Amino acid sequence: LKLARFPPGFWCPGAALASAAMPNFTVDQIRGIMDNTDKIRSMSVIAHVDHGKSTLTDSLICKAGIISAKQAGDARFTDTRADEQERGVTIKSTGVSLYFEHDEDDGKGNQPHLINLIDSPGHVDFSSEVTAALRITDGAMVVVDCIEGCAVQTETVLRQSLAERVKPCLFVNKVDRCILELQMEPEDMYGRFRKAIEDVNVIVATYNDALMGDVQVAPEKGTVAFGSGLHGWGFNVERFAKIYAAKMGVDKEKMMKRLWGDSFFNAKKKTWTNVQQPEGCDSALPRAFCQFIMTPINQLMRAIMDDQKEKYEKMMGTLGIVLKGDDKNLTGKPLMKRTMQIWINAADTLLSMIVTKLPSPKVAQKYRVENLYEGPMDDEAAKAIRACEKEGPLMMYVSKMVPTSDKGRFYAFGRVFSGTIATGQRVRIQGPHYKPGSKEDLNVKNIQRTVLMMGRTTEQIADVPCGNTVALVGIDQYLLKSGTLTTVEDAHNIADMKYSVSPVVKVAVKVKDGKELPKLVEGLKKLSKSDPLVVCTTEESGEHVIAGCGELHVEICLKDLREEYAQCEFTVSDPVVSYRETVAEKSSVTCLAKSPNKHNRIYLVAEPMDDELCTAIEDGKAGPKADAKERAKL
């Protein structure tokens, strides 16, 4: 297994350490499990900016043995670019394939699972990256900061995921701040958590899709986890229900319902009630969630932080937490972090939630095929996507281009929906403008290599069956941003992605030295490949205009253009925001215009176009390129 290869001039704190921790799996193990579609999960991590996506992803990557436990939380392994580490925000979504063994309590012991995880940015300027990530995954981990609650961008990304028919589950992050900074009481925390969960469910219910069934999240269903990504601990109600069910001798399902919501345990009578203060009690009973889950966590964390050695050592003994080696000498925060990681590890909780609650490709593609495929639902390609068979015909969607260490070349990153893609295979590369039967936007080429994305590095692999994400080498010349790869002659395209933002901030660039113009033109071509949303055009005046969807987006694009793609100096004009005006209602005045010879008069009234015409123009039926005779028939 090769160690991380970094592009020259790339320095990242902890890079030396990151490469030292060897993954506890090999490419052959991953390849072996890829054939078993039931054991694969593809998921993206989505949230508002700074709610802790990359930090949470670290705990999963640490569990797979790619980074060490000491770094987890600070390394932000999926922020691969130097400017991402510097700014502390994710700019590009990054894919990692992780191999885990998980025991599903079905008597079969530890079963291997493959998780294709994509960490996506939260900033509104990069929401096109989120769309690209959601297209090739089946489940989404929505992260919500329990102090800030459900924010603007949470709603945007959640809406995108539901539009793509991606099943959500929720992680309530930064619980450590509630306990240590705000020193909240367990009952107040319960209120905070409940509000966050309700807000998410309101959005889910608003944009729900009948085919997906009920995808609302609920702690008693086990689809909500709580914890702290930075400290690497987390739990869901199911985890504690297992412990208490064994202790009290009741059913786990029953216990899960009792550990959330209005249920209280009356210790005197040894009974459960749903009234906070039943008769014969002089004080209100604590809620079961607070009494059995939050209070022990609270007490343990505070005892360690206040250095009450006897108290926490006794608690560790009863909870069965055993510290090994150097961990025994730790005190204060490092000790608390380590203890919580041993007791309720975030990765284990997330893992069981991902494996048991999110759908496998085989299940998900049955209800996603209508959104994914443009052609008729009964042709060969649609059936292949629905069946998700590795022996079937190849259907693959490339959702984005990932820059390689080789300047100006890209990996085409996407997901195989049916069939198997192999090195050297001959495929039809269909761009977004391809229509079945025509030759426009179609190339039939061989694939040079298939590789697995592992965050900063890539791993060579011979072939990849359906349900997995993969990066391809050598087809970046034939695709602009996204497209469909297939072996079926009459296959339609996999539908192009719909973005929730549009590029409106425009800047003009011009080279300082006229000799370098070809460099800039070449650079612009590469730039428009690298980002799903950026639009590079040439105006009539000969200016080169770059359009992005916000100032930060444009700034990052220009930085990439200067350092990576064009490698020449250029000047940038002030941002030009193009205003879009529209007609809201029929005009009250009739305008009159006369022709130059004063013999003809034109009377004009403006009124809004109906939706059908707008759709026809967008689809190209009534667009400028449509055939005049065809347009007349509309």
MOPEDA-V610879 format. One record per residue. N is the residue number from 1. PHI is phi in radians with two decimals (NA if undefined). BURIAL is b if it has 16 or more other C-alpha atoms within 10 Angstrom, else e. Layout:
N&PHI&BURIAL ; N&PHI&BURIAL
//
This chain:
1&NA&e ; 2&-1.27&e ; 3&-1.38&e ; 4&-1.00&b ; 5&-1.79&e ; 6&-1.80&e ; 7&-1.07&e ; 8&-1.03&e ; 9&1.35&e ; 10&-1.76&e ; 11&-2.18&e ; 12&-2.39&e ; 13&-1.02&e ; 14&1.51&e ; 15&-1.13&e ; 16&-1.12&e ; 17&-1.25&e ; 18&-1.05&b ; 19&-1.39&b ; 20&-1.33&e ; 21&-1.34&e ; 22&-1.41&b ; 23&-1.09&b ; 24&-1.60&e ; 25&-2.69&e ; 26&-2.02&e ; 27&-1.10&e ; 28&-1.13&e ; 29&-1.09&e ; 30&-1.06&b ; 31&-1.09&b ; 32&-1.10&e ; 33&-1.47&b ; 34&-1.04&b ; 35&-1.24&b ; 36&-1.65&b ; 37&-1.08&b ; 38&-1.20&b ; 39&-1.78&b ; 40&-1.86&b ; 41&-2.27&b ; 42&-1.94&b ; 43&-2.49&b ; 44&-2.04&b ; 45&-1.79&b ; 46&-2.21&b ; 47&-3.05&b ; 48&-1.21&b ; 49&-1.12&b ; 50&1.15&b ; 51&-1.64&b ; 52&1.71&b ; 53&-1.29&b ; 54&-1.12&b ; 55&-1.14&b ; 56&-1.22&b ; 57&-1.05&b ; 58&-0.94&b ; 59&-1.15&b ; 60&-1.24&b ; 61&-1.21&b ; 62&-1.17&b ; 63&-1.11&b ; 64&-1.37&b ; 65&1.47&b ; 66&-1.46&b ; 67&-2.18&b ; 68&-1.41&b ; 69&-1.12&b ; 70&-1.12&e ; 71&-1.47&b ; 72&-0.91&b ; 73&1.80&b ; 74&-1.78&e ; 75&-1.25&b ; 76&0.77&b ; 77&-0.97&b ; 78&-1.43&b ; 79&-1.48&b ; 80&-1.50&b ; 81&-1.50&e ; 82&-1.11&e ; 83&-1.26&e ; 84&-1.23&e ; 85&-1.13&b ; 86&-1.19&e ; 87&-1.40&e ; 88&1.36&e ; 89&-2.14&b ; 90&-1.40&b ; 91&-1.93&b ; 92&-1.95&b ; 93&-1.35&b ; 94&-2.17&b ; 95&-1.76&b ; 96&-2.39&b ; 97&-1.81&b ; 98&-2.09&b ; 99&-1.95&b ; 100&-2.31&b ; 101&-1.99&e ; 102&-2.32&b ; 103&-1.67&e ; 104&-1.60&e ; 105&1.04&e ; 106&-1.97&e ; 107&1.46&e ; 108&-1.60&e ; 109&1.36&e ; 110&-1.23&e ; 111&-1.87&e ; 112&-1.29&b ; 113&-2.31&b ; 114&-2.00&b ; 115&-2.01&b ; 116&-1.60&b ; 117&-1.92&b ; 118&-2.15&b ; 119&-1.60&b ; 120&-1.96&b ; 121&-1.29&b ; 122&-1.90&b ; 123&-1.20&b ; 124&-1.06&b ; 125&-1.14&b ; 126&-1.92&b ; 127&-1.24&b ; 128&-1.19&b ; 129&-1.12&b ; 130&-1.14&b ; 131&-1.04&b ; 132&-1.12&b ; 133&-1.23&b ; 134&-1.18&b ; 135&-1.03&b ; 136&-1.77&b ; 137&-2.17&b ; 138&-1.92&b ; 139&-2.31&b ; 140&-2.33&b ; 141&-1.72&b ; 142&-1.57&b ; 143&-1.79&b ; 144&-2.22&b ; 145&-1.30&b ; 146&-1.26&b ; 147&-1.50&b ; 148&-1.40&e ; 149&1.36&b ; 150&-1.30&b ; 151&-1.83&b ; 152&-0.97&e ; 153&-1.21&b ; 154&-1.03&b ; 155&-1.15&b ; 156&-1.04&b ; 157&-1.22&b ; 158&-1.19&b ; 159&-1.15&b ; 160&-1.06&b ; 161&-1.16&b ; 162&-1.26&b ; 163&-1.15&b ; 164&-1.51&b ; 165&1.00&b ; 166&-1.87&b ; 167&-1.42&b ; 168&-1.60&b ; 169&-2.36&b ; 170&-1.97&b ; 171&-2.15&b ; 172&-1.57&b ; 173&-1.71&b ; 174&1.08&b ; 175&-1.20&b ; 176&-1.05&b ; 177&-1.20&e ; 178&-1.04&b ; 179&-1.40&b ; 180&-1.58&e ; 181&-1.42&e ; 182&-1.54&e ; 183&0.79&e ; 184&-1.36&e ; 185&-1.37&e ; 186&-0.93&b ; 187&-1.12&b ; 188&-1.16&e ; 189&-1.09&b ; 190&-0.99&b ; 191&-1.07&e ; 192&-1.04&b ; 193&-1.06&b ; 194&-1.13&b ; 195&-1.12&e ; 196&-1.04&b ; 197&-1.17&b ; 198&-1.10&e ; 199&-1.04&e ; 200&-1.13&b ; 201&-1.16&b ; 202&-1.09&e ; 203&-1.12&b ; 204&-1.07&b ; 205&-1.17&e ; 206&-1.14&e ; 207&-1.85&e ; 208&-1.23&b ; 209&-2.05&e ; 210&-1.02&e ; 211&-1.17&e ; 212&-1.43&e ; 213&1.40&e ; 214&-1.47&e ; 215&-1.94&b ; 216&-1.12&b ; 217&-1.65&b ; 218&-2.67&b ; 219&-1.02&b ; 220&-1.27&b ; 221&-1.51&e ; 222&1.51&b ; 223&-1.70&b ; 224&-2.17&b ; 225&-2.11&b ; 226&-2.15&b ; 227&2.83&b ; 228&-2.31&b ; 229&-1.20&b ; 230&-1.12&b ; 231&-1.57&b ; 232&1.27&b ; 233&-2.23&b ; 234&-2.95&b ; 235&-2.60&b ; 236&-2.15&b ; 237&-1.01&b ; 238&-1.05&b ; 239&-1.08&b ; 240&-1.29&b ; 241&-1.05&b ; 242&-1.04&b ; 243&-1.11&e ; 244&-1.25&b ; 245&-1.11&b ; 246&-1.17&e ; 247&-1.20&e ; 248&-1.59&e ; 249&1.25&e ; 250&-2.07&e ; 251&-1.27&e ; 252&-1.08&b ; 253&-1.06&e ; 254&-1.11&e ; 255&-1.10&b ; 256&-1.08&b ; 257&-1.15&b ; 258&-1.38&b ; 259&-1.49&b ; 260&-2.51&b ; 261&1.57&e ; 262&-1.48&e ; 263&-2.37&b ; 264&-2.25&b ; 265&-1.84&b ; 266&-1.59&b ; 267&-1.18&e ; 268&-1.10&e ; 269&-1.57&e ; 270&0.97&e ; 271&-2.25&e ; 272&-1.72&e ; 273&-2.39&e ; 274&-1.95&e ; 275&-1.95&e ; 276&-1.20&b ; 277&-2.24&e ; 278&-1.25&e ; 279&-1.10&e ; 280&1.45&e ; 281&-1.89&e ; 282&-1.50&e ; 283&-2.25&e ; 284&-1.19&e ; 285&-1.39&b ; 286&-1.28&b ; 287&-1.15&b ; 288&-1.03&b ; 289&-1.04&b ; 290&-1.27&b ; 291&-1.17&b ; 292&-1.62&b ; 293&-2.05&b ; 294&-1.24&b ; 295&-1.10&b ; 296&-1.02&e ; 297&-1.10&b ; 298&-0.99&b ; 299&-1.09&e ; 300&-1.11&b ; 301&-1.13&b ; 302&-1.25&b ; 303&-1.09&b ; 304&-1.22&b ; 305&-1.19&b ; 306&-1.56&e ; 307&1.04&e ; 308&-1.60&e ; 309&-1.06&e ; 310&-1.04&e ; 311&-1.08&e ; 312&-1.29&b ; 313&-1.17&b ; 314&-1.15&e ; 315&-1.07&b ; 316&-1.07&b ; 317&-1.08&e ; 318&-1.22&e ; 319&-1.46&e ; 320&1.30&e ; 321&-1.63&b ; 322&-1.97&e ; 323&-1.57&e ; 324&-1.99&e ; 325&0.90&e ; 326&-1.16&e ; 327&-1.06&e ; 328&-1.15&e ; 329&-1.49&e ; 330&-1.22&e ; 331&-2.44&b ; 332&1.09&e ; 333&-1.07&e ; 334&-1.01&e ; 335&-1.14&b ; 336&-1.10&b ; 337&-1.05&b ; 338&-1.14&b ; 339&-1.06&b ; 340&-1.13&b ; 341&-1.15&b ; 342&-1.28&b ; 343&-1.28&b ; 344&-2.18&b ; 345&-1.26&b ; 346&-1.06&b ; 347&-1.08&b ; 348&-1.10&b ; 349&-1.09&b ; 350&-1.08&b ; 351&-1.07&b ; 352&-1.15&b ; 353&-1.20&b ; 354&-1.10&b ; 355&-1.23&b ; 356&-1.54&e ; 357&-1.80&b ; 358&-1.63&b ; 359&-1.37&b ; 360&-1.47&b ; 361&-0.95&b ; 362&-1.07&b ; 363&-1.26&b ; 364&-1.19&b ; 365&-1.21&b ; 366&-1.10&b ; 367&-1.67&b ; 368&-1.56&b ; 369&-1.01&b ; 370&-1.13&b ; 371&-1.32&e ; 372&-1.43&b ; 373&-1.81&b ; 374&-1.45&e ; 375&-1.36&b ; 376&-1.16&e ; 377&-1.38&e ; 378&-2.07&e ; 379&-1.48&e ; 380&-1.01&e ; 381&-1.13&b ; 382&-1.13&b ; 383&-1.11&b ; 384&-1.13&b ; 385&-1.11&b ; 386&-1.12&b ; 387&-1.38&b ; 388&0.96&b ; 389&-1.76&b ; 390&-1.32&b ; 391&-1.52&e ; 392&-1.26&b ; 393&-1.20&b ; 394&-1.37&b ; 395&-2.34&b ; 396&-2.39&b ; 397&-2.01&b ; 398&-1.66&b ; 399&-1.73&b ; 400&-2.76&b ; 401&-1.87&b ; 402&-1.93&b ; 403&-1.13&b ; 404&-1.72&e ; 405&-1.21&e ; 406&-1.41&e ; 407&-0.97&e ; 408&1.42&b ; 409&-1.92&b ; 410&-2.28&b ; 411&-1.54&b ; 412&-1.60&b ; 413&-1.78&b ; 414&-2.91&b ; 415&-2.34&b ; 416&-1.50&b ; 417&-1.64&b ; 418&-2.76&b ; 419&1.37&b ; 420&-2.31&b ; 421&-1.82&b ; 422&-2.29&b ; 423&-1.05&b ; 424&1.41&e ; 425&-1.35&e ; 426&-1.63&b ; 427&-2.30&b ; 428&-1.57&b ; 429&-1.77&b ; 430&-1.87&b ; 431&-1.35&b ; 432&-1.11&b ; 433&-1.63&e ; 434&-1.24&b ; 435&-2.06&b ; 436&-0.98&e ; 437&1.72&e ; 438&-1.70&e ; 439&-1.75&e ; 440&-1.16&e ; 441&1.07&e ; 442&-2.22&b ; 443&-2.29&b ; 444&-1.90&e ; 445&-2.41&e ; 446&-1.64&b ; 447&-1.59&b ; 448&-1.27&e ; 449&-2.57&b ; 450&-1.98&b ; 451&-2.30&b ; 452&-1.71&b ; 453&-1.47&b ; 454&-2.21&b ; 455&1.15&b ; 456&-1.35&b ; 457&-2.08&b ; 458&-2.27&b ; 459&-2.11&e ; 460&-1.20&e ; 461&-2.56&b ; 462&-1.27&e ; 463&-2.63&b ; 464&-2.28&b ; 465&-1.44&b ; 466&-1.13&b ; 467&1.62&b ; 468&-1.99&b ; 469&-1.63&b ; 470&-2.66&b ; 471&-1.99&b ; 472&-2.00&b ; 473&-1.84&b ; 474&1.65&b ; 475&-2.01&b ; 476&-1.17&b ; 477&-1.29&e ; 478&-1.75&b ; 479&-2.11&b ; 480&-1.45&b ; 481&-2.10&b ; 482&-2.61&b ; 483&3.06&b ; 484&-2.01&b ; 485&-1.99&b ; 486&-2.65&b ; 487&-2.00&b ; 488&-1.55&e ; 489&-1.07&e ; 490&-1.85&e ; 491&-1.28&b ; 492&-1.43&b ; 493&-1.35&b ; 494&-1.41&b ; 495&-0.91&b ; 496&-1.23&b ; 497&-1.38&b ; 498&-1.78&e ; 499&-1.63&e ; 500&-1.56&e ; 501&-2.25&e ; 502&-2.24&b ; 503&-1.28&b ; 504&-2.09&b ; 505&-1.53&b ; 506&-2.02&b ; 507&-2.27&b ; 508&-1.75&b ; 509&-2.05&b ; 510&-2.48&b ; 511&-1.30&b ; 512&-1.30&e ; 513&-1.95&e ; 514&-0.96&e ; 515&-1.10&e ; 516&-1.63&b ; 517&-1.00&b ; 518&-1.01&e ; 519&-1.05&e ; 520&-1.14&b ; 521&-1.06&b ; 522&-1.09&e ; 523&-1.06&b ; 524&-1.11&b ; 525&-1.07&b ; 526&-1.17&b ; 527&-1.09&b ; 528&-1.19&b ; 529&-1.26&b ; 530&-1.26&b ; 531&-2.11&b ; 532&-1.11&b ; 533&-2.00&b ; 534&-1.12&b ; 535&-2.10&b ; 536&-1.92&b ; 537&-2.30&b ; 538&-2.00&e ; 539&-1.32&e ; 540&-1.09&e ; 541&-1.31&e ; 542&1.54&e ; 543&-1.33&e ; 544&-1.71&b ; 545&-1.96&b ; 546&-1.92&b ; 547&-1.98&b ; 548&-2.23&b ; 549&-1.88&b ; 550&3.07&b ; 551&-1.12&e ; 552&-1.11&e ; 553&-1.04&b ; 554&-1.12&b ; 555&-1.06&e ; 556&-1.13&e ; 557&-1.08&b ; 558&-1.15&b ; 559&-1.09&e ; 560&-1.09&b ; 561&-1.10&b ; 562&-1.18&b ; 563&-1.58&e ; 564&-1.80&b ; 565&-1.55&b ; 566&-1.64&b ; 567&0.91&e ; 568&-2.54&b ; 569&-1.47&e ; 570&-2.57&b ; 571&-1.78&e ; 572&-2.14&e ; 573&-1.36&e ; 574&-1.15&e ; 575&-1.09&b ; 576&-1.91&e ; 577&-1.72&e ; 578&-1.46&e ; 579&-1.50&e ; 580&-1.97&e ; 581&-1.93&e ; 582&-2.50&e ; 583&-1.67&e ; 584&-1.55&e ; 585&-2.56&e ; 586&-1.11&e ; 587&-1.24&e ; 588&-1.44&e ; 589&-1.89&e ; 590&-1.65&e ; 591&-1.53&e ; 592&-2.21&e ; 593&-2.34&e ; 594&-1.96&e ; 595&-1.34&e ; 596&-0.97&e ; 597&-1.56&e ; 598&1.07&e ; 599&-1.66&e ; 600&-1.98&e ; 601&-2.06&e ; 602&-2.04&e ; 603&-1.77&e ; 604&-2.26&e ; 605&-2.22&e ; 606&-1.81&e ; 607&-2.53&e ; 608&-1.15&e ; 609&-1.37&e ; 610&-1.39&e ; 611&-1.04&e ; 612&-1.07&e ; 613&-1.17&e ; 614&-1.01&e ; 615&-1.10&e ; 616&-1.10&e ; 617&-1.19&e ; 618&-1.10&e ; 619&-1.30&e ; 620&1.68&e ; 621&-1.18&b ; 622&-1.98&b ; 623&-1.33&b ; 624&-1.14&e ; 625&-1.53&e ; 626&-1.23&e ; 627&-1.19&e ; 628&-1.03&e ; 629&-1.17&e ; 630&-1.13&e ; 631&-1.11&e ; 632&-1.15&e ; 633&-1.30&e ; 634&-1.08&e
//
